[in-house]
Amino acid sequence: MLPKPLHVVNEALAFVLELLALVLLAFWGFKTGSNNAVHLLLGIGAPALMIVVWGAFAAPRARFQLPMAGVLAVKAVVFGAATAAGYAAGWHVFAIVFAVLAAVNTVVAAFDRESLKNVTAREAASKSVP
């Protein structure tokens, strides 16, 4: 379990990375395609798709609760797509740094959240024993 200040920093970084993923997908979308309609469709559609997928499967209050492996898989796909989009849009170094930060943050957050669940479960079990 991370100390409280590091937990807060890691959660804030997770939020910033999610926003950056939207930016990378939007930037790629607006640059891709042969005409304005395609630019607009991809520039709005790619981030919108990410929002729907994230909200359905990866958000803390996701509509569909997946096991940790499923959530990690969804995050890998979304962050991987954002990385590929940023790289394809010409932001090579930024995309690589983003990918590394997203991977490290996701792993640390997963372990931290699991340890918090275990601590909470132990505390609840100890309170229910007479």
QUIGI-V787408 format. One record per pair of residues at least 6 apart in sequence whose ideal C-beta (glycine too) atoms are under 6 Angstrom apart, sorted by the first residue. I is the first residue (numbers start at 1). GAP is how many residues later the second one is. D is the distance in Angstrom with one decimal. If there is no record, write none. Layout:
BEGIN
[[I	GAP	D] [I	GAP	D]]
END
This chain:
BEGIN
[[1	114	4.1] [2	110	4.8] [10	98	5.6] [10	99	5.7] [13	92	5.2] [14	91	5.5] [14	95	5.6] [17	85	5.1] [17	88	5.9] [21	61	3.7] [22	25	4.5] [24	58	4.4] [24	61	5.0] [24	62	3.9] [25	21	4.0] [25	22	4.8] [25	25	5.7] [25	57	5.5] [25	60	5.1] [26	17	5.4] [26	21	4.8] [27	62	5.2] [28	57	3.5] [28	60	5.8] [28	61	4.4] [29	13	3.3] [29	14	3.7] [29	17	4.4] [30	9	5.1] [30	13	3.6] [31	58	5.3] [32	10	5.3] [33	6	5.2] [33	9	5.9] [50	28	5.7] [56	7	4.9] [56	8	5.6] [57	7	5.7] [57	9	5.7] [57	17	4.4] [58	13	5.4] [58	16	4.6] [58	17	5.4] [75	31	5.3] [79	23	4.2] [83	12	5.0] [83	15	5.9] [83	16	4.2] [86	8	5.9] [86	9	3.4] [87	8	4.1]]
END
